[in-house]
Amino acid sequence: MSKAAISLTTGLEDAEKVTVAFLVAVGAAEAGRPTLMFLTKEATRLAIDGFARAVACDGCPPLTDLMNRYAAAGGRYIACGVCVKAKGIDPASLVDNAEVAGTVQLWEWIGEGATTFSF
């Protein structure tokens, strides 16, 4: 089964876009695909433990529920190292399934290929 790589640049300023990205990621991870979300710009804040508390719309699942499902299914995050530093985020504050890394590590993880999505 192919890998899934989801690139997300948006944070809670567009909770609907974040929710859609997480629905895609959760679907891939729960289907058994190795899944990685590459968080850049404002999306890096989503990897801070306890930060992502939002419900995008009536009927939308809470973001915390989606993040918990993603973690339980083995989903991982790369929080862009440049973005983490620029935003003054303490790497120790990130959720357990996140690492601070960059595009080199993203490409290493992709390896021979992945289905990609960008939000």
Biopython code that builds the backbone (N, CA, C, O; Angstrom):
import numpy as np
from Bio.PDB.StructureBuilder import StructureBuilder

atoms = [
    (1, "MET", "N", (0.851, -1.172, 0.000)),
    (1, "MET", "CA", (0.000, 0.000, 0.000)),
    (1, "MET", "C", (0.896, 1.234, 0.000)),
    (1, "MET", "O", (1.873, 1.295, 0.746)),
    (2, "SER", "N", (0.566, 2.210, -0.832)),
    (2, "SER", "CA", (1.405, 3.400, -0.948)),
    (2, "SER", "C", (1.289, 4.298, 0.278)),
    (2, "SER", "O", (0.302, 4.263, 1.012)),
    (3, "LYS", "N", (2.320, 5.094, 0.470)),
    (3, "LYS", "CA", (2.353, 6.064, 1.554)),
    (3, "LYS", "C", (1.474, 7.258, 1.193)),
    (3, "LYS", "O", (1.166, 7.495, 0.025)),
    (4, "ALA", "N", (1.077, 8.006, 2.229)),
    (4, "ALA", "CA", (0.330, 9.244, 2.024)),
    (4, "ALA", "C", (1.074, 10.372, 2.716)),
    (4, "ALA", "O", (1.393, 10.278, 3.901)),
    (5, "ALA", "N", (1.350, 11.440, 1.976)),
    (5, "ALA", "CA", (2.003, 12.623, 2.517)),
    (5, "ALA", "C", (1.066, 13.811, 2.341)),
    (5, "ALA", "O", (0.644, 14.129, 1.230)),
    (6, "ILE", "N", (0.749, 14.456, 3.454)),
    (6, "ILE", "CA", (-0.162, 15.598, 3.438)),
    (6, "ILE", "C", (0.607, 16.829, 3.878)),
    (6, "ILE", "O", (1.152, 16.859, 4.982)),
    (7, "SER", "N", (0.658, 17.845, 3.027)),
    (7, "SER", "CA", (1.328, 19.101, 3.348)),
    (7, "SER", "C", (0.262, 20.109, 3.769)),
    (7, "SER", "O", (-0.712, 20.339, 3.053)),
    (8, "LEU", "N", (0.464, 20.705, 4.942)),
    (8, "LEU", "CA", (-0.513, 21.647, 5.484)),
    (8, "LEU", "C", (0.198, 22.931, 5.884)),
    (8, "LEU", "O", (1.148, 22.903, 6.667)),
    (9, "THR", "N", (-0.264, 24.063, 5.343)),
    (9, "THR", "CA", (0.334, 25.363, 5.654)),
    (9, "THR", "C", (-0.571, 26.223, 6.525)),
    (9, "THR", "O", (-0.139, 27.253, 7.043)),
    (10, "THR", "N", (-1.799, 25.814, 6.687)),
    (10, "THR", "CA", (-2.809, 26.621, 7.367)),
    (10, "THR", "C", (-3.021, 26.129, 8.788)),
    (10, "THR", "O", (-3.025, 24.926, 9.049)),
    (11, "GLY", "N", (-3.198, 27.075, 9.704)),
    (11, "GLY", "CA", (-3.500, 26.736, 11.091)),
    (11, "GLY", "C", (-4.955, 27.026, 11.411)),
    (11, "GLY", "O", (-5.821, 26.959, 10.540)),
    (12, "LEU", "N", (-5.208, 27.345, 12.653)),
    (12, "LEU", "CA", (-6.588, 27.545, 13.104)),
    (12, "LEU", "C", (-7.264, 28.765, 12.502)),
    (12, "LEU", "O", (-8.464, 28.960, 12.695)),
    (13, "GLU", "N", (-6.508, 29.599, 11.768)),
    (13, "GLU", "CA", (-7.148, 30.725, 11.082)),
    (13, "GLU", "C", (-8.093, 30.237, 9.983)),
    (13, "GLU", "O", (-8.948, 30.996, 9.526)),
    (14, "ASP", "N", (-7.951, 28.986, 9.557)),
    (14, "ASP", "CA", (-8.869, 28.367, 8.599)),
    (14, "ASP", "C", (-9.143, 26.940, 9.070)),
    (14, "ASP", "O", (-8.639, 25.970, 8.503)),
    (15, "ALA", "N", (-9.952, 26.841, 10.116)),
    (15, "ALA", "CA", (-10.219, 25.547, 10.744)),
    (15, "ALA", "C", (-10.885, 24.561, 9.788)),
    (15, "ALA", "O", (-10.699, 23.352, 9.927)),
    (16, "GLU", "N", (-11.654, 25.056, 8.825)),
    (16, "GLU", "CA", (-12.275, 24.139, 7.863)),
    (16, "GLU", "C", (-11.225, 23.457, 6.995)),
    (16, "GLU", "O", (-11.302, 22.249, 6.773)),
    (17, "LYS", "N", (-10.249, 24.208, 6.503)),
    (17, "LYS", "CA", (-9.190, 23.627, 5.690)),
    (17, "LYS", "C", (-8.385, 22.622, 6.511)),
    (17, "LYS", "O", (-8.041, 21.548, 6.016)),
    (18, "VAL", "N", (-8.087, 22.963, 7.750)),
    (18, "VAL", "CA", (-7.354, 22.054, 8.638)),
    (18, "VAL", "C", (-8.152, 20.776, 8.854)),
    (18, "VAL", "O", (-7.587, 19.683, 8.834)),
    (19, "THR", "N", (-9.448, 20.902, 9.058)),
    (19, "THR", "CA", (-10.305, 19.728, 9.261)),
    (19, "THR", "C", (-10.282, 18.825, 8.033)),
    (19, "THR", "O", (-10.166, 17.607, 8.168)),
    (20, "VAL", "N", (-10.389, 19.396, 6.848)),
    (20, "VAL", "CA", (-10.349, 18.595, 5.622)),
    (20, "VAL", "C", (-9.012, 17.866, 5.504)),
    (20, "VAL", "O", (-8.976, 16.681, 5.173)),
    (21, "ALA", "N", (-7.917, 18.571, 5.774)),
    (21, "ALA", "CA", (-6.596, 17.932, 5.718)),
    (21, "ALA", "C", (-6.517, 16.769, 6.699)),
    (21, "ALA", "O", (-5.979, 15.713, 6.367)),
    (22, "PHE", "N", (-7.048, 16.955, 7.902)),
    (22, "PHE", "CA", (-7.019, 15.873, 8.886)),
    (22, "PHE", "C", (-7.953, 14.731, 8.513)),
    (22, "PHE", "O", (-7.639, 13.573, 8.788)),
    (23, "LEU", "N", (-9.076, 15.021, 7.903)),
    (23, "LEU", "CA", (-9.956, 13.939, 7.441)),
    (23, "LEU", "C", (-9.241, 13.073, 6.411)),
    (23, "LEU", "O", (-9.353, 11.848, 6.441)),
    (24, "VAL", "N", (-8.507, 13.705, 5.501)),
    (24, "VAL", "CA", (-7.724, 12.964, 4.505)),
    (24, "VAL", "C", (-6.648, 12.140, 5.198)),
    (24, "VAL", "O", (-6.468, 10.964, 4.885)),
    (25, "ALA", "N", (-5.936, 12.748, 6.132)),
    (25, "ALA", "CA", (-4.851, 12.059, 6.837)),
    (25, "ALA", "C", (-5.376, 10.903, 7.684)),
    (25, "ALA", "O", (-4.798, 9.816, 7.675)),
    (26, "VAL", "N", (-6.450, 11.126, 8.406)),
    (26, "VAL", "CA", (-7.035, 10.061, 9.235)),
    (26, "VAL", "C", (-7.513, 8.916, 8.355)),
    (26, "VAL", "O", (-7.302, 7.749, 8.687)),
    (27, "GLY", "N", (-8.153, 9.234, 7.243)),
    (27, "GLY", "CA", (-8.614, 8.189, 6.328)),
    (27, "GLY", "C", (-7.472, 7.326, 5.834)),
    (27, "GLY", "O", (-7.588, 6.102, 5.783)),
    (28, "ALA", "N", (-6.369, 7.961, 5.469)),
    (28, "ALA", "CA", (-5.208, 7.211, 4.984)),
    (28, "ALA", "C", (-4.610, 6.361, 6.096)),
    (28, "ALA", "O", (-4.354, 5.173, 5.900)),
    (29, "ALA", "N", (-4.388, 6.958, 7.258)),
    (29, "ALA", "CA", (-3.758, 6.237, 8.370)),
    (29, "ALA", "C", (-4.631, 5.083, 8.854)),
    (29, "ALA", "O", (-4.129, 3.990, 9.116)),
    (30, "GLU", "N", (-5.932, 5.324, 8.973)),
    (30, "GLU", "CA", (-6.824, 4.263, 9.440)),
    (30, "GLU", "C", (-6.995, 3.158, 8.406)),
    (30, "GLU", "O", (-7.394, 2.046, 8.752)),
    (31, "ALA", "N", (-6.698, 3.449, 7.147)),
    (31, "ALA", "CA", (-6.729, 2.429, 6.096)),
    (31, "ALA", "C", (-5.438, 1.609, 6.081)),
    (31, "ALA", "O", (-5.300, 0.674, 5.294)),
    (32, "GLY", "N", (-4.506, 1.962, 6.946)),
    (32, "GLY", "CA", (-3.261, 1.210, 7.041)),
    (32, "GLY", "C", (-2.112, 1.767, 6.217)),
    (32, "GLY", "O", (-1.056, 1.140, 6.130)),
    (33, "ARG", "N", (-2.300, 2.932, 5.611)),
    (33, "ARG", "CA", (-1.207, 3.545, 4.837)),
    (33, "ARG", "C", (-0.239, 4.248, 5.792)),
    (33, "ARG", "O", (-0.680, 4.921, 6.724)),
    (34, "PRO", "N", (1.066, 4.104, 5.577)),
    (34, "PRO", "CA", (2.004, 4.951, 6.314)),
    (34, "PRO", "C", (1.686, 6.401, 5.949)),
    (34, "PRO", "O", (1.656, 6.749, 4.768)),
    (35, "THR", "N", (1.448, 7.244, 6.950)),
    (35, "THR", "CA", (0.955, 8.598, 6.695)),
    (35, "THR", "C", (1.776, 9.620, 7.468)),
    (35, "THR", "O", (2.068, 9.447, 8.651)),
    (36, "LEU", "N", (2.141, 10.694, 6.764)),
    (36, "LEU", "CA", (2.935, 11.767, 7.348)),
    (36, "LEU", "C", (2.311, 13.097, 6.958)),
    (36, "LEU", "O", (1.975, 13.322, 5.795)),
    (37, "MET", "N", (2.160, 13.975, 7.946)),
    (37, "MET", "CA", (1.726, 15.340, 7.674)),
    (37, "MET", "C", (2.940, 16.248, 7.833)),
    (37, "MET", "O", (3.610, 16.227, 8.866)),
    (38, "PHE", "N", (3.217, 17.042, 6.804)),
    (38, "PHE", "CA", (4.298, 18.018, 6.825)),
    (38, "PHE", "C", (3.675, 19.362, 7.157)),
    (38, "PHE", "O", (2.957, 19.936, 6.338)),
    (39, "LEU", "N", (3.944, 19.869, 8.357)),
    (39, "LEU", "CA", (3.333, 21.094, 8.865)),
    (39, "LEU", "C", (4.286, 22.266, 8.682)),
    (39, "LEU", "O", (5.419, 22.241, 9.162)),
    (40, "THR", "N", (3.808, 23.302, 7.974)),
    (40, "THR", "CA", (4.616, 24.492, 7.747)),
    (40, "THR", "C", (3.796, 25.735, 8.088)),
    (40, "THR", "O", (2.588, 25.656, 8.311)),
    (41, "LYS", "N", (4.469, 26.874, 8.124)),
    (41, "LYS", "CA", (3.824, 28.154, 8.426)),
    (41, "LYS", "C", (2.990, 28.036, 9.694)),
    (41, "LYS", "O", (3.476, 27.491, 10.686)),
    (42, "GLU", "N", (1.758, 28.524, 9.700)),
    (42, "GLU", "CA", (0.911, 28.481, 10.902)),
    (42, "GLU", "C", (0.522, 27.056, 11.317)),
    (42, "GLU", "O", (0.175, 26.819, 12.474)),
    (43, "ALA", "N", (0.580, 26.127, 10.389)),
    (43, "ALA", "CA", (0.227, 24.739, 10.726)),
    (43, "ALA", "C", (1.191, 24.129, 11.737)),
    (43, "ALA", "O", (0.835, 23.164, 12.412)),
    (44, "THR", "N", (2.406, 24.670, 11.857)),
    (44, "THR", "CA", (3.340, 24.107, 12.834)),
    (44, "THR", "C", (2.783, 24.182, 14.246)),
    (44, "THR", "O", (3.099, 23.332, 15.077)),
    (45, "ARG", "N", (1.970, 25.170, 14.527)),
    (45, "ARG", "CA", (1.386, 25.313, 15.872)),
    (45, "ARG", "C", (0.438, 24.156, 16.205)),
    (45, "ARG", "O", (0.217, 23.856, 17.378)),
    (46, "LEU", "N", (-0.118, 23.511, 15.188)),
    (46, "LEU", "CA", (-1.032, 22.389, 15.428)),
    (46, "LEU", "C", (-0.340, 21.225, 16.130)),
    (46, "LEU", "O", (-0.996, 20.417, 16.787)),
    (47, "ALA", "N", (0.981, 21.138, 15.995)),
    (47, "ALA", "CA", (1.724, 20.053, 16.628)),
    (47, "ALA", "C", (2.039, 20.326, 18.095)),
    (47, "ALA", "O", (2.567, 19.451, 18.781)),
    (48, "ILE", "N", (1.726, 21.521, 18.589)),
    (48, "ILE", "CA", (1.938, 21.836, 20.006)),
    (48, "ILE", "C", (0.874, 21.096, 20.814)),
    (48, "ILE", "O", (-0.321, 21.220, 20.547)),
    (49, "ASP", "N", (1.317, 20.340, 21.786)),
    (49, "ASP", "CA", (0.400, 19.556, 22.611)),
    (49, "ASP", "C", (-0.656, 20.470, 23.249)),
    (49, "ASP", "O", (-0.317, 21.422, 23.951)),
    (50, "GLY", "N", (-1.933, 20.170, 22.999)),
    (50, "GLY", "CA", (-3.042, 20.918, 23.578)),
    (50, "GLY", "C", (-3.464, 22.156, 22.816)),
    (50, "GLY", "O", (-4.428, 22.812, 23.209)),
    (51, "PHE", "N", (-2.772, 22.500, 21.736)),
    (51, "PHE", "CA", (-3.073, 23.737, 21.001)),
    (51, "PHE", "C", (-4.326, 23.627, 20.141)),
    (51, "PHE", "O", (-5.142, 24.549, 20.112)),
    (52, "ALA", "N", (-4.482, 22.524, 19.449)),
    (52, "ALA", "CA", (-5.516, 22.403, 18.402)),
    (52, "ALA", "C", (-6.880, 22.065, 18.997)),
    (52, "ALA", "O", (-7.310, 20.911, 18.993)),
    (53, "ARG", "N", (-7.537, 23.076, 19.497)),
    (53, "ARG", "CA", (-8.877, 22.902, 20.065)),
    (53, "ARG", "C", (-9.834, 23.746, 19.227)),
    (53, "ARG", "O", (-9.985, 24.947, 19.452)),
    (54, "ALA", "N", (-10.470, 23.099, 18.267)),
    (54, "ALA", "CA", (-11.382, 23.823, 17.389)),
    (54, "ALA", "C", (-12.389, 22.862, 16.796)),
    (54, "ALA", "O", (-12.120, 21.672, 16.626)),
    (55, "VAL", "N", (-13.553, 23.402, 16.484)),
    (55, "VAL", "CA", (-14.566, 22.697, 15.703)),
    (55, "VAL", "C", (-14.885, 23.641, 14.549)),
    (55, "VAL", "O", (-15.351, 24.761, 14.761)),
    (56, "ALA", "N", (-14.633, 23.183, 13.339)),
    (56, "ALA", "CA", (-14.703, 24.066, 12.170)),
    (56, "ALA", "C", (-16.116, 24.461, 11.780)),
    (56, "ALA", "O", (-16.330, 25.566, 11.282)),
    (57, "CYS", "N", (-17.086, 23.578, 11.996)),
    (57, "CYS", "CA", (-18.441, 23.865, 11.536)),
    (57, "CYS", "C", (-19.431, 22.957, 12.251)),
    (57, "CYS", "O", (-19.036, 21.971, 12.873)),
    (58, "ASP", "N", (-20.699, 23.281, 12.165)),
    (58, "ASP", "CA", (-21.725, 22.399, 12.715)),
    (58, "ASP", "C", (-21.640, 21.056, 12.004)),
    (58, "ASP", "O", (-21.683, 20.991, 10.776)),
    (59, "GLY", "N", (-21.522, 19.999, 12.775)),
    (59, "GLY", "CA", (-21.415, 18.669, 12.193)),
    (59, "GLY", "C", (-19.989, 18.218, 11.929)),
    (59, "GLY", "O", (-19.765, 17.042, 11.642)),
    (60, "CYS", "N", (-19.028, 19.110, 12.016)),
    (60, "CYS", "CA", (-17.626, 18.737, 11.830)),
    (60, "CYS", "C", (-17.099, 18.106, 13.122)),
    (60, "CYS", "O", (-17.472, 18.533, 14.215)),
    (61, "PRO", "N", (-16.247, 17.109, 13.005)),
    (61, "PRO", "CA", (-15.661, 16.529, 14.207)),
    (61, "PRO", "C", (-14.663, 17.500, 14.835)),
    (61, "PRO", "O", (-14.002, 18.253, 14.119)),
    (62, "PRO", "N", (-14.548, 17.492, 16.160)),
    (62, "PRO", "CA", (-13.544, 18.332, 16.804)),
    (62, "PRO", "C", (-12.143, 17.945, 16.329)),
    (62, "PRO", "O", (-11.845, 16.769, 16.120)),
    (63, "LEU", "N", (-11.304, 18.943, 16.165)),
    (63, "LEU", "CA", (-9.947, 18.697, 15.699)),
    (63, "LEU", "C", (-9.181, 17.784, 16.660)),
    (63, "LEU", "O", (-8.384, 16.954, 16.222)),
    (64, "THR", "N", (-9.415, 17.934, 17.953)),
    (64, "THR", "CA", (-8.726, 17.062, 18.919)),
    (64, "THR", "C", (-9.084, 15.601, 18.689)),
    (64, "THR", "O", (-8.224, 14.731, 18.826)),
    (65, "ASP", "N", (-10.338, 15.314, 18.341)),
    (65, "ASP", "CA", (-10.740, 13.929, 18.053)),
    (65, "ASP", "C", (-9.992, 13.403, 16.823)),
    (65, "ASP", "O", (-9.507, 12.271, 16.821)),
    (66, "LEU", "N", (-9.904, 14.230, 15.781)),
    (66, "LEU", "CA", (-9.196, 13.810, 14.566)),
    (66, "LEU", "C", (-7.716, 13.568, 14.852)),
    (66, "LEU", "O", (-7.130, 12.602, 14.363)),
    (67, "MET", "N", (-7.121, 14.449, 15.645)),
    (67, "MET", "CA", (-5.708, 14.274, 15.980)),
    (67, "MET", "C", (-5.481, 13.005, 16.798)),
    (67, "MET", "O", (-4.491, 12.303, 16.593)),
    (68, "ASN", "N", (-6.392, 12.709, 17.722)),
    (68, "ASN", "CA", (-6.275, 11.484, 18.509)),
    (68, "ASN", "C", (-6.415, 10.246, 17.631)),
    (68, "ASN", "O", (-5.671, 9.280, 17.801)),
    (69, "ARG", "N", (-7.351, 10.267, 16.704)),
    (69, "ARG", "CA", (-7.520, 9.139, 15.777)),
    (69, "ARG", "C", (-6.286, 8.973, 14.901)),
    (69, "ARG", "O", (-5.842, 7.851, 14.655)),
    (70, "TYR", "N", (-5.733, 10.081, 14.431)),
    (70, "TYR", "CA", (-4.539, 10.061, 13.590)),
    (70, "TYR", "C", (-3.371, 9.430, 14.345)),
    (70, "TYR", "O", (-2.668, 8.574, 13.807)),
    (71, "ALA", "N", (-3.170, 9.845, 15.568)),
    (71, "ALA", "CA", (-2.084, 9.285, 16.381)),
    (71, "ALA", "C", (-2.311, 7.796, 16.644)),
    (71, "ALA", "O", (-1.378, 6.999, 16.550)),
    (72, "ALA", "N", (-3.530, 7.429, 16.967)),
    (72, "ALA", "CA", (-3.846, 6.028, 17.259)),
    (72, "ALA", "C", (-3.624, 5.133, 16.046)),
    (72, "ALA", "O", (-3.318, 3.950, 16.194)),
    (73, "ALA", "N", (-3.778, 5.691, 14.847)),
    (73, "ALA", "CA", (-3.585, 4.929, 13.613)),
    (73, "ALA", "C", (-2.131, 4.940, 13.154)),
    (73, "ALA", "O", (-1.815, 4.386, 12.101)),
    (74, "GLY", "N", (-1.248, 5.558, 13.920)),
    (74, "GLY", "CA", (0.170, 5.559, 13.578)),
    (74, "GLY", "C", (0.624, 6.738, 12.745)),
    (74, "GLY", "O", (1.754, 6.748, 12.258)),
    (75, "GLY", "N", (-0.242, 7.747, 12.568)),
    (75, "GLY", "CA", (0.129, 8.918, 11.792)),
    (75, "GLY", "C", (1.224, 9.724, 12.469)),
    (75, "GLY", "O", (1.291, 9.797, 13.696)),
    (76, "ARG", "N", (2.083, 10.330, 11.651)),
    (76, "ARG", "CA", (3.214, 11.112, 12.150)),
    (76, "ARG", "C", (3.194, 12.515, 11.554)),
    (76, "ARG", "O", (2.550, 12.769, 10.536)),
    (77, "TYR", "N", (3.917, 13.419, 12.213)),
    (77, "TYR", "CA", (4.074, 14.795, 11.742)),
    (77, "TYR", "C", (5.555, 15.126, 11.610)),
    (77, "TYR", "O", (6.382, 14.672, 12.401)),
    (78, "ILE", "N", (5.873, 15.923, 10.599)),
    (78, "ILE", "CA", (7.129, 16.660, 10.572)),
    (78, "ILE", "C", (6.724, 18.125, 10.691)),
    (78, "ILE", "O", (5.985, 18.646, 9.855)),
    (79, "ALA", "N", (7.218, 18.783, 11.738)),
    (79, "ALA", "CA", (7.021, 20.222, 11.898)),
    (79, "ALA", "C", (8.262, 20.899, 11.321)),
    (79, "ALA", "O", (9.378, 20.668, 11.786)),
    (80, "CYS", "N", (8.061, 21.720, 10.323)),
    (80, "CYS", "CA", (9.158, 22.399, 9.633)),
    (80, "CYS", "C", (10.084, 23.087, 10.632)),
    (80, "CYS", "O", (9.654, 23.933, 11.416)),
    (81, "GLY", "N", (11.356, 22.712, 10.590)),
    (81, "GLY", "CA", (12.317, 23.278, 11.526)),
    (81, "GLY", "C", (12.489, 24.777, 11.406)),
    (81, "GLY", "O", (12.611, 25.468, 12.417)),
    (82, "VAL", "N", (12.500, 25.288, 10.194)),
    (82, "VAL", "CA", (12.624, 26.731, 9.987)),
    (82, "VAL", "C", (11.418, 27.438, 10.590)),
    (82, "VAL", "O", (11.562, 28.469, 11.247)),
    (83, "CYS", "N", (10.225, 26.884, 10.366)),
    (83, "CYS", "CA", (8.987, 27.488, 10.870)),
    (83, "CYS", "C", (8.919, 27.429, 12.396)),
    (83, "CYS", "O", (8.520, 28.399, 13.040)),
    (84, "VAL", "N", (9.305, 26.300, 12.968)),
    (84, "VAL", "CA", (9.303, 26.147, 14.424)),
    (84, "VAL", "C", (10.193, 27.207, 15.056)),
    (84, "VAL", "O", (9.805, 27.850, 16.031)),
    (85, "LYS", "N", (11.381, 27.386, 14.502)),
    (85, "LYS", "CA", (12.311, 28.389, 15.031)),
    (85, "LYS", "C", (11.763, 29.799, 14.839)),
    (85, "LYS", "O", (11.816, 30.616, 15.758)),
    (86, "ALA", "N", (11.234, 30.091, 13.644)),
    (86, "ALA", "CA", (10.730, 31.432, 13.344)),
    (86, "ALA", "C", (9.563, 31.813, 14.243)),
    (86, "ALA", "O", (9.387, 32.988, 14.564)),
    (87, "LYS", "N", (8.773, 30.842, 14.648)),
    (87, "LYS", "CA", (7.597, 31.113, 15.478)),
    (87, "LYS", "C", (7.889, 30.971, 16.963)),
    (87, "LYS", "O", (6.992, 31.155, 17.786)),
    (88, "GLY", "N", (9.126, 30.648, 17.322)),
    (88, "GLY", "CA", (9.505, 30.544, 18.725)),
    (88, "GLY", "C", (8.856, 29.378, 19.448)),
    (88, "GLY", "O", (8.599, 29.454, 20.650)),
    (89, "ILE", "N", (8.590, 28.304, 18.725)),
    (89, "ILE", "CA", (7.948, 27.127, 19.321)),
    (89, "ILE", "C", (9.016, 26.271, 19.985)),
    (89, "ILE", "O", (10.060, 25.998, 19.393)),
    (90, "ASP", "N", (8.757, 25.856, 21.198)),
    (90, "ASP", "CA", (9.660, 24.963, 21.927)),
    (90, "ASP", "C", (9.449, 23.547, 21.399)),
    (90, "ASP", "O", (8.354, 23.005, 21.550)),
    (91, "PRO", "N", (10.459, 22.932, 20.788)),
    (91, "PRO", "CA", (10.293, 21.567, 20.263)),
    (91, "PRO", "C", (9.832, 20.557, 21.318)),
    (91, "PRO", "O", (9.194, 19.560, 20.983)),
    (92, "ALA", "N", (10.149, 20.808, 22.578)),
    (92, "ALA", "CA", (9.719, 19.903, 23.648)),
    (92, "ALA", "C", (8.211, 19.966, 23.896)),
    (92, "ALA", "O", (7.658, 19.099, 24.572)),
    (93, "SER", "N", (7.542, 20.990, 23.351)),
    (93, "SER", "CA", (6.096, 21.141, 23.562)),
    (93, "SER", "C", (5.257, 20.396, 22.530)),
    (93, "SER", "O", (4.028, 20.426, 22.596)),
    (94, "LEU", "N", (5.906, 19.727, 21.577)),
    (94, "LEU", "CA", (5.169, 19.063, 20.506)),
    (94, "LEU", "C", (4.594, 17.726, 20.954)),
    (94, "LEU", "O", (5.094, 17.102, 21.890)),
    (95, "VAL", "N", (3.544, 17.299, 20.277)),
    (95, "VAL", "CA", (2.931, 16.001, 20.556)),
    (95, "VAL", "C", (3.935, 14.892, 20.278)),
    (95, "VAL", "O", (4.904, 15.083, 19.543)),
    (96, "ASP", "N", (3.691, 13.733, 20.873)),
    (96, "ASP", "CA", (4.644, 12.623, 20.796)),
    (96, "ASP", "C", (4.933, 12.140, 19.378)),
    (96, "ASP", "O", (6.039, 11.676, 19.101)),
    (97, "ASN", "N", (3.959, 12.240, 18.477)),
    (97, "ASN", "CA", (4.158, 11.720, 17.130)),
    (97, "ASN", "C", (4.641, 12.789, 16.150)),
    (97, "ASN", "O", (4.483, 12.651, 14.937)),
    (98, "ALA", "N", (5.237, 13.863, 16.696)),
    (98, "ALA", "CA", (5.791, 14.936, 15.860)),
    (98, "ALA", "C", (7.292, 15.038, 16.066)),
    (98, "ALA", "O", (7.813, 14.794, 17.155)),
    (99, "GLU", "N", (7.968, 15.406, 14.992)),
    (99, "GLU", "CA", (9.393, 15.688, 15.077)),
    (99, "GLU", "C", (9.674, 16.969, 14.315)),
    (99, "GLU", "O", (8.988, 17.291, 13.344)),
    (100, "VAL", "N", (10.675, 17.689, 14.756)),
    (100, "VAL", "CA", (11.118, 18.885, 14.053)),
    (100, "VAL", "C", (12.132, 18.417, 13.016)),
    (100, "VAL", "O", (13.143, 17.800, 13.352)),
    (101, "ALA", "N", (11.853, 18.715, 11.776)),
    (101, "ALA", "CA", (12.730, 18.288, 10.680)),
    (101, "ALA", "C", (12.457, 19.199, 9.490)),
    (101, "ALA", "O", (11.821, 20.244, 9.626)),
    (102, "GLY", "N", (12.943, 18.794, 8.330)),
    (102, "GLY", "CA", (12.786, 19.634, 7.152)),
    (102, "GLY", "C", (12.478, 18.846, 5.905)),
    (102, "GLY", "O", (12.045, 17.695, 5.961)),
    (103, "THR", "N", (12.709, 19.488, 4.780)),
    (103, "THR", "CA", (12.353, 18.878, 3.502)),
    (103, "THR", "C", (13.228, 17.676, 3.169)),
    (103, "THR", "O", (12.774, 16.749, 2.497)),
    (104, "VAL", "N", (14.475, 17.678, 3.628)),
    (104, "VAL", "CA", (15.335, 16.516, 3.384)),
    (104, "VAL", "C", (14.724, 15.277, 4.023)),
    (104, "VAL", "O", (14.639, 14.220, 3.398)),
    (105, "GLN", "N", (14.299, 15.418, 5.276)),
    (105, "GLN", "CA", (13.679, 14.282, 5.971)),
    (105, "GLN", "C", (12.333, 13.900, 5.345)),
    (105, "GLN", "O", (11.975, 12.722, 5.311)),
    (106, "LEU", "N", (11.598, 14.886, 4.857)),
    (106, "LEU", "CA", (10.344, 14.586, 4.155)),
    (106, "LEU", "C", (10.626, 13.726, 2.934)),
    (106, "LEU", "O", (9.964, 12.708, 2.731)),
    (107, "TRP", "N", (11.603, 14.120, 2.113)),
    (107, "TRP", "CA", (11.937, 13.345, 0.914)),
    (107, "TRP", "C", (12.485, 11.970, 1.268)),
    (107, "TRP", "O", (12.203, 10.993, 0.574)),
    (108, "GLU", "N", (13.261, 11.887, 2.334)),
    (108, "GLU", "CA", (13.751, 10.572, 2.771)),
    (108, "GLU", "C", (12.584, 9.664, 3.133)),
    (108, "GLU", "O", (12.587, 8.482, 2.789)),
    (109, "TRP", "N", (11.584, 10.209, 3.826)),
    (109, "TRP", "CA", (10.424, 9.410, 4.210)),
    (109, "TRP", "C", (9.628, 8.989, 2.968)),
    (109, "TRP", "O", (9.183, 7.844, 2.879)),
    (110, "ILE", "N", (9.447, 9.897, 2.018)),
    (110, "ILE", "CA", (8.705, 9.576, 0.802)),
    (110, "ILE", "C", (9.407, 8.462, 0.031)),
    (110, "ILE", "O", (8.752, 7.562, -0.495)),
    (111, "GLY", "N", (10.717, 8.517, -0.036)),
    (111, "GLY", "CA", (11.468, 7.453, -0.688)),
    (111, "GLY", "C", (11.066, 7.276, -2.134)),
    (111, "GLY", "O", (11.179, 8.203, -2.936)),
    (112, "GLU", "N", (10.596, 6.086, -2.467)),
    (112, "GLU", "CA", (10.249, 5.752, -3.850)),
    (112, "GLU", "C", (8.893, 6.289, -4.277)),
    (112, "GLU", "O", (8.484, 6.101, -5.423)),
    (113, "GLY", "N", (8.192, 6.953, -3.367)),
    (113, "GLY", "CA", (6.941, 7.558, -3.794)),
    (113, "GLY", "C", (5.861, 7.543, -2.742)),
    (113, "GLY", "O", (5.877, 6.741, -1.808)),
    (114, "ALA", "N", (4.926, 8.447, -2.918)),
    (114, "ALA", "CA", (3.769, 8.570, -2.019)),
    (114, "ALA", "C", (2.674, 9.311, -2.754)),
    (114, "ALA", "O", (2.936, 10.083, -3.676)),
    (115, "THR", "N", (1.466, 9.070, -2.342)),
    (115, "THR", "CA", (0.349, 9.891, -2.795)),
    (115, "THR", "C", (0.391, 11.153, -1.960)),
    (115, "THR", "O", (0.487, 11.082, -0.735)),
    (116, "THR", "N", (0.318, 12.318, -2.610)),
    (116, "THR", "CA", (0.463, 13.565, -1.876)),
    (116, "THR", "C", (-0.792, 14.416, -1.973)),
    (116, "THR", "O", (-1.528, 14.381, -2.959)),
    (117, "PHE", "N", (-1.004, 15.183, -0.909)),
    (117, "PHE", "CA", (-2.107, 16.138, -0.838)),
    (117, "PHE", "C", (-1.534, 17.412, -0.251)),
    (117, "PHE", "O", (-0.638, 17.360, 0.592)),
    (118, "SER", "N", (-2.041, 18.557, -0.687)),
    (118, "SER", "CA", (-1.541, 19.828, -0.176)),
    (118, "SER", "C", (-2.713, 20.722, 0.190)),
    (118, "SER", "O", (-3.639, 20.925, -0.595)),
    (119, "PHE", "N", (-2.645, 21.244, 1.391)),
    (119, "PHE", "CA", (-3.703, 22.128, 1.900)),
    (119, "PHE", "C", (-3.087, 23.387, 2.468)),
    (119, "PHE", "O", (-3.806, 24.264, 2.948)),
]
sb = StructureBuilder()
sb.init_structure("model")
sb.init_model(0)
sb.init_chain("A")
sb.init_seg("    ")
for serial, (resi, resn, name, xyz) in enumerate(atoms, 1):
    if name == "N":
        sb.init_residue(resn, " ", resi, " ")
    sb.init_atom(name, np.array(xyz, "f"), 0.0, 1.0, " ", f" {name:<3s}", serial, name[0])
structure = sb.get_structure()
